[in-house]
């Protein structure tokens, strides 16, 4: 894998992208993989992750720390996951606070991000044949099916937490599928948040080991798919993003909730509403004009990042 020459500013930008990924992963329905796609680091992230295998330990013994660190793109991974971890502890709280106080505007902003990323990815698609169209429809259908599943409740045994971490991190890698949403579906989201809040080390270790195994296994599989079946895989991923617009629809009505240990209410299941009957059903203002504005800001952010990347590439050429 080609190692780009990066400055401190470059790594600070990667750290910022990690902050955004971490914030997105906390919100059920939004994927950190989507943010990675939007910000243009998805391929490098995937390539770096698939190199983090047990074979790296043998390479470390044979070639030393420097070559091994370069092989796994260590600086990139540290900057990115540093941002994700910082966000989980700090910035994510701001996002959750905004979700509680301005849910329509936040979901509208996320919808704008996803819409622009769909446009961006569709432009990179090399062609649309029958298999690509089928992949697109399968991707959309899968997200809609997952989004409409009724949540259940699994016991918090160690092996259950391991599987939950494995599946959740796989969902994090895929754009359009939220790992926290998967945890909500199986009833492990409150368990995980409580484990973080109370520092329940054993539960967090089980979950963490599942995440590590999921990263190592699934990142290699997805990377192989993108290499062997690029067009078909990309069309499925675009379908995931289009389907996720159903999840990020701003006007929602809670159907099923649960109360956390700190007294906060977490929504487990909700329905989408028309902005024109949102007030009648929920009693809250639809804020249609502001929602469109924030969706536009989300679109502008993605397109602005893309234009900036093109400008920097031409400048450095």
Order of alpha helices (4+ residues) and beta strands (2+ residues): alpha-alpha-alpha-alpha-alpha-alpha-alpha-alpha-alpha-alpha-alpha-alpha-alpha-alpha-beta-beta-alpha-alpha
